[in-house]
Amino acid sequence: MMSSESLVLRYGRSFSQQVPTQVRGMKGKCFQTCYDWILEDDSLTYCEGYAICNGLVLPVLHAWLVCEQGQVHDPTWKPGKNAYFGVELERKFVLNTVAQTKSHGILASDFRLDFALHRNGFPIHALARQFHQS
């Protein structure tokens, strides 16, 4: 069985360019805010992994959105010296997983699906188009 960190390292990539966004979510509600946003805007890709922002000592499990140009749209963290490393996930996979688990946050909710992702990795249909192009 893989850890969440191993999953992110295996399937993820780094993101360095964060752009200001007009949508603001509540601090601590990154998973729900990003989920809600992809319901309204299908031009952005849901991304989940680890990030670190100004003032944090260690990376934390976090969600953000990525545009076609690879820029980070983070509705819960202010732009600054933030660093992101995560997995871009297909919209349909995110919607289906949240419906199944009744919880926001794909990695943190995997226990509700008998740790399927941690045991088997992300299925190919879960990975966003950008992953396939790399």
Salt bridges, closest charged atoms under 4 A:
ASP74 OD2 - HIS62 NE2 2.83
GLU88 OE1 - ARG13 NE 2.90
ASP110 OD2 - HIS118 ND1 2.50
ASP114 OD2 - ARG119 NH2 3.60
